[in-house]
Amino acid sequence: MKRDEGAFAEPVLEAQRRQYETMGISGPVYAFGEKVLAALKDRFEEIDAVAEYNQLKVLGAMQEARVSEACLSGTTGYGYNDLGRETLERVYAHVFHTEDALVRPQITCGTHALALALMSNLRPGDELLSPVGKPYDTLEEVIGIRPSRGSLLEYGISYRQVDLLPDGSFDYPAIAQALGEKTRLVTIQRSKGYQTRPTLSVRRIGELIAFIRARRPDVICMVDNCYGEFVETLEPSDVGADMVVGSLIKNPGGGLAPIGGYLAGKKECIENAAFRLTSPGLGKEVGASLAALPSFYQGLFLAPVVTAGALKGAVFAANLYERLGFEVIPGGSQTRHDIIQAVRFGNPDMLIAFCQGIQAAAPVDSFVRPMPADMPGYDSQVIMAAGAFVSGSSIELSADGPVKPPYAVYFQGGLTWQHAKFGILKTLQNLVEKGLVKGDFS
């Protein structure tokens, strides 16, 4: 007997609405979310198309590198002849179209990966240049902008930056002037960090690198790729970057990697990083993979689809809060170049309420109430919400922000689109219940 699809669909949608209600989402908030969502069909189809392309790219890289069942077995001790580790690094090199890659559980986080890339490829007397303004807060102590033991500054490596112009474009004349004889490495941060500037597209990064190359072909161009992997069909390494660097508890780990970071790029740059990570003379030959390899491989395999879910959540959040009258970066209709969505509240209570809504939507520690606190590497109190399976994983549903003007929240992640949707509705519900957002959500 042929099933009546229309009759089947309606009860399911009604059951869905009731389930949201049992999870604390009121009728008006749910209806407002559905109204916003109805206009996003074409955007979501575009995101799915990019995910399909990148899924095939990752699959092709795994097949080309001849990943086998034996690659999933880890090593201990020195980690000599670790087939799985060496094959995984070939997979990353294939995915990013680079000469080599370093992918290790010994790289503890994104900041560590970036510090490793910088400290291994700069020498005393060299200068580091950022042509995109201030770097992410935790890099300030790595560089020595804020005094810290072991910083680049302590090793005689100077730093210079060129701020973006007010409209977010590159200040090319100032960049040309800043490229001095001592400039050895240019660092380009793709994502916005705790700023409200636009995230850089791969195309714009390519234009900037071409400008630098025309003036100083010997300079190393490194891209902080955190939060940007698999958002577009191209990566910065496809447009001239000598190194791309990121964290495995963000996009490329697919929510499964329990730790780790990666560097992909020119062979000399990666070898320098390997010698710094382990020891001169040892380099990539040591570093046991322990039991991390299955999650590294499977996480990378799932990463394009997981990233797509996070992107949908970011687009939904942008459109929902923009419709409520808040400034959102990027805007609801703008193209996406990373998974981070900023909402500028201008009010600390709203920032805190948003983060508490995200925490209440988590599968882990949903009962915990996040509050602002001092955090290492930051110059102000920060509130962080992340009830994650992997501690600190920002490819999982999470939100954070420094409790200082302009009181902007930075939302990212969601292992599934459905969870990201619920998290965003929960933030709005929390703001409504605290009397911070009012209206009929028309």
C-alpha positions in Angstrom: 0.0 0.0 0.0 1.4 3.4 -1.0 2.1 5.6 2.0 0.5 9.1 2.1 3.7 11.2 2.5 1.8 14.4 3.4 -0.1 12.6 6.1 3.1 11.1 7.5 5.1 14.4 7.5 2.7 16.5 9.4 2.5 14.4 12.6 6.4 14.2 12.6 6.7 18.0 12.4 4.1 18.3 15.2 6.1 15.7 17.3 9.2 17.8 16.6 7.5 20.9 17.9 6.4 19.2 21.0 9.9 17.8 21.6 11.3 21.3 21.4 8.7 22.3 23.9 9.7 19.6 26.4 13.3 20.8 26.0 12.3 24.3 27.1 11.7 26.1 23.8 8.5 28.1 23.9 6.1 28.2 21.1 6.9 31.8 20.0 10.7 31.2 20.0 10.2 27.9 18.1 7.9 29.6 15.5 10.4 32.5 15.1 13.2 30.1 14.5 11.2 28.2 11.8 10.3 31.4 10.1 14.0 32.3 9.9 14.9 28.8 8.8 12.4 28.8 5.9 14.4 31.5 4.1 17.7 29.5 4.3 17.0 26.6 2.0 19.3 27.8 -0.9 22.1 28.7 1.5 22.0 25.2 3.1 22.1 23.6 -0.3 25.3 25.5 -1.2 26.9 24.4 2.1 26.0 20.8 1.3 27.5 21.1 -2.1 30.8 22.3 -0.6 30.7 19.5 1.9 30.2 16.9 -0.8 33.2 18.2 -2.7 35.4 18.2 0.4 34.2 14.8 1.4 35.3 13.4 -2.0 38.6 15.3 -1.6 39.3 13.7 1.8 38.3 10.2 0.6 40.5 10.6 -2.5 43.4 11.6 -0.3 43.0 8.5 1.9 42.8 6.2 -1.1 45.8 7.9 -2.7 47.8 7.4 0.5 46.8 3.8 0.7 45.3 3.9 4.1 45.0 0.3 5.4 43.6 -1.4 8.5 47.2 -1.6 9.8 47.3 2.3 9.8 44.8 2.3 12.7 47.1 0.6 15.1 49.2 2.9 17.3 52.7 2.8 18.6 54.3 3.4 22.0 57.7 4.4 23.2 59.8 6.1 20.6 57.2 5.5 17.9 59.7 4.4 15.3 58.3 3.1 12.0 54.8 4.3 12.9 52.9 3.3 9.7 49.7 4.9 10.7 51.3 8.2 11.7 53.3 8.5 8.5 50.4 7.6 6.3 48.1 10.1 8.1 50.7 12.9 7.4 50.7 11.9 3.8 46.9 12.1 3.8 47.0 15.7 5.2 49.6 16.6 2.6 47.3 15.3 -0.1 44.2 17.1 1.3 46.1 20.4 1.5 48.1 19.9 -1.7 51.4 20.4 0.1 54.8 18.8 0.1 54.6 17.5 3.7 52.6 17.6 6.9 53.1 17.2 10.6 50.1 15.8 12.4 50.7 14.8 16.0 48.9 14.2 19.4 52.0 15.8 20.9 50.8 19.2 19.5 48.5 20.2 22.3 46.3 22.9 20.8 46.1 25.5 18.0 48.2 28.0 19.9 50.9 25.3 20.3 50.8 24.5 16.6 51.2 28.1 15.7 54.0 28.7 18.2 55.7 25.6 16.9 55.5 26.9 13.3 56.8 30.3 14.3 59.6 29.2 16.7 60.9 26.6 14.3 61.1 28.9 11.2 62.3 32.1 12.8 65.8 32.8 14.0 67.3 35.6 16.3 67.4 38.8 14.3 64.4 37.9 12.1 61.2 39.9 12.1 57.6 38.5 12.1 55.0 40.6 10.3 51.2 40.4 10.6 49.6 42.3 7.7 46.1 41.7 9.1 46.3 43.4 12.4 46.4 42.1 15.9 46.6 38.3 16.3 44.5 36.1 18.5 44.9 36.9 22.2 46.8 33.7 23.1 49.5 34.5 20.5 50.3 37.8 22.1 52.4 36.1 24.7 54.0 33.7 22.2 55.1 36.7 20.2 56.0 38.9 23.1 53.4 41.6 22.6 52.6 40.9 26.2 55.7 39.9 28.1 56.0 36.2 28.7 58.8 33.7 29.4 60.1 32.0 26.3 58.4 34.4 23.8 59.8 35.2 20.4 60.9 38.6 21.7 63.1 36.9 24.3 64.9 35.2 21.5 65.6 38.4 19.6 62.8 38.0 17.1 60.9 41.3 16.5 57.3 41.8 15.5 55.5 44.3 13.4 51.9 44.6 12.4 49.8 46.5 9.8 46.2 47.0 10.8 43.4 46.5 8.3 41.7 49.6 7.0 38.4 50.6 8.5 36.5 48.8 5.8 38.4 45.6 6.5 40.6 45.8 3.4 44.4 45.4 3.3 46.5 48.5 3.7 48.8 47.6 0.8 51.0 50.7 0.9 51.7 50.2 4.6 52.3 46.4 4.0 54.9 47.2 1.3 56.6 49.6 3.6 56.6 47.1 6.5 58.3 44.4 4.4 61.8 45.1 5.6 65.1 43.3 5.2 64.6 41.5 8.4 61.1 40.2 7.6 61.4 36.5 7.5 57.9 35.3 8.1 54.4 36.8 7.4 51.6 35.4 9.5 48.0 35.7 8.2 45.2 34.9 10.6 42.2 33.7 8.5 39.6 33.9 11.2 38.6 37.0 13.2 39.5 35.8 16.7 38.1 38.1 19.4 37.7 40.9 16.9 34.8 42.0 14.8 36.6 42.2 11.5 35.6 40.1 8.5 37.1 36.6 8.2 39.4 36.4 5.3 38.3 34.4 2.3 40.9 32.1 0.6 40.7 34.3 -2.5 41.7 37.4 -0.4 44.4 35.5 1.3 45.8 34.5 -2.2 45.7 38.1 -3.3 47.7 39.2 -0.2 50.2 36.4 -0.6 50.7 37.4 -4.3 51.3 41.0 -3.3 53.9 39.9 -0.7 55.6 37.4 -3.1 56.0 40.1 -5.8 58.1 42.2 -3.3 59.7 39.5 -1.2 59.7 36.1 -2.8 61.9 34.7 0.0 59.5 35.5 2.8 57.6 32.5 4.4 53.8 33.0 4.3 52.0 31.2 7.0 48.2 31.0 7.5 46.5 30.4 10.8 43.8 28.2 9.3 41.8 27.6 12.5 38.1 27.4 12.1 38.4 27.7 8.3 39.2 24.1 7.1 36.6 22.7 4.7 34.4 25.8 4.7 35.4 26.5 1.0 36.6 24.2 -1.8 40.1 25.7 -1.6 42.5 26.0 1.3 45.2 28.8 1.7 47.8 26.3 0.6 46.1 26.2 -2.8 46.8 29.9 -3.3 50.4 30.2 -2.3 50.7 29.7 1.5 54.0 28.0 2.5 52.3 26.7 5.7 48.8 26.2 6.9 48.4 25.5 10.6 45.4 24.4 12.8 44.0 22.4 15.6 42.5 18.9 15.5 39.9 19.8 18.1 38.5 22.2 15.6 37.3 21.5 12.0 39.7 18.8 10.8 39.3 16.5 13.8 35.6 16.1 13.0 34.7 16.1 16.7 36.5 12.8 17.3 40.1 13.8 17.7 40.8 14.0 21.4 43.9 16.3 21.0 46.4 17.3 18.4 47.3 19.9 15.8 48.6 19.9 12.3 51.0 21.8 10.0 51.0 21.3 6.3 53.3 23.0 3.8 56.7 23.1 2.2 59.0 20.3 3.2 61.7 22.5 4.7 59.2 24.4 6.9 57.6 21.1 8.1 61.0 19.6 8.8 62.0 22.6 10.9 58.8 22.3 12.9 59.4 18.5 13.5 62.9 19.2 14.8 61.5 21.8 17.2 58.7 19.5 18.3 60.9 16.6 19.1 64.7 17.2 18.9 67.4 18.2 16.5 68.4 15.0 14.7 65.2 13.2 15.5 62.5 15.2 13.8 59.5 13.2 12.4 61.1 9.9 13.1 59.9 9.8 16.7 56.6 10.5 18.5 54.4 7.6 19.3 50.8 7.9 18.1 49.5 5.8 21.1 45.8 5.1 20.6 44.9 8.3 18.8 45.0 7.2 15.2 41.5 5.8 14.7 39.9 9.0 15.9 42.4 11.1 13.8 41.5 9.2 10.6 37.8 8.9 11.2 37.5 12.5 12.5 39.2 13.8 9.3 36.9 11.6 7.2 33.8 13.1 8.9 35.2 16.6 9.0 33.6 18.0 5.8 30.1 17.0 6.9 30.6 18.1 10.6 31.9 21.4 9.4 28.9 21.8 7.2 26.6 21.3 10.2 28.5 23.9 12.1 28.2 26.3 9.1 24.5 25.9 9.0 24.3 26.7 12.7 26.4 29.9 12.1 24.2 31.0 9.2 21.0 30.3 11.2 22.4 32.3 14.2 23.4 35.2 12.0 20.0 35.5 10.4 18.1 35.0 13.6 19.9 37.6 15.6 20.2 40.0 12.7 16.4 39.9 12.4 16.2 40.8 16.1 18.2 43.9 15.4 21.7 42.9 16.6 24.9 43.5 14.7 26.2 40.2 13.4 29.5 39.4 11.8 29.4 38.2 9.2 25.9 39.4 8.2 23.1 37.0 7.6 23.4 37.1 3.8 27.2 37.3 3.5 29.3 34.4 2.3 31.1 32.4 5.0 34.8 31.8 5.3 34.9 30.2 8.8 32.5 28.6 11.2 32.6 31.5 13.8 29.6 33.7 14.2 29.9 36.9 16.2 27.0 38.7 17.7 27.6 42.2 19.1 25.4 42.8 22.1 27.0 45.9 23.7 25.8 44.5 27.0 27.6 42.1 29.4 24.4 40.5 30.7 23.4 39.5 27.2 26.8 38.0 26.5 26.6 35.9 29.7 23.0 34.9 29.0 23.8 33.7 25.5 26.7 31.6 26.7 24.6 30.1 29.5 22.0 29.2 26.9 24.6 27.3 24.9 25.7 25.4 28.0 22.1 24.5 28.8 21.8 23.0 25.3 24.9 20.8 25.7 24.9 16.9 26.0 27.6 17.1 28.7 27.4 19.4 31.7 24.2 21.0 30.6 23.4 21.7 34.3 26.6 23.8 34.7 26.2 27.6 34.7 29.2 29.2 33.1 30.4 32.5 34.6 33.2 35.0 33.6 36.6 34.1 34.9 40.3 34.8 34.4 41.9 32.6 31.7 45.6 32.1 30.9 46.6 34.0 27.8 43.8 36.6 27.9 43.9 40.2 29.1 40.3 40.2 30.5 37.8 37.9 32.0 36.3 35.4 29.5 33.1 33.4 29.6 33.2 30.1 27.9 30.4 27.6 27.3 31.1 24.2 26.0 29.5 21.0 27.2 31.7 18.9 25.0 32.8 15.2 24.6 36.3 16.5 24.0 37.3 19.2 26.5 37.6 22.6 24.9 36.6 21.3 21.5 35.3 24.2 19.4 34.0 22.1 16.6 31.4 21.0 19.2 28.7 23.4 20.1 30.4 26.2 22.0 30.4 30.0 22.6 32.7 32.3 24.3 33.8 35.9 24.5 35.8 38.4 26.5 33.8 40.3 29.0 34.7 43.8 27.8 33.3 46.2 25.2 31.8 45.6 22.7 30.6 42.5 24.6 30.5 40.4 21.5 29.9 36.6 21.7 31.6 34.2 19.4 29.5 31.1 18.6 30.8 28.1 16.7 30.5 24.4 16.3 27.8 21.8 16.5 28.6 18.2 15.6 25.2 18.1 13.9 23.1 20.8 12.4 20.2 19.8 14.6 22.2 20.3 17.8 23.4 23.7 16.5 19.8 24.7 15.8 18.7 23.7 19.3 21.6 25.6 20.9 20.7 28.8 19.1 17.0 28.6 20.0 18.1 27.9 23.6 20.2 31.1 23.6 17.2 33.2 22.5 15.0 31.4 25.0 17.4 32.3 27.8 17.5 36.0 26.7 13.7 36.1 26.6 13.3 34.5 30.0 15.8 37.0 31.6 13.9 39.9 30.0 16.9 40.9 27.9 15.0 40.4 24.6 11.4 41.4 24.2 9.0 41.3 21.3 6.6 39.2 19.3 9.4 37.9 17.0 7.5 38.9 13.9 
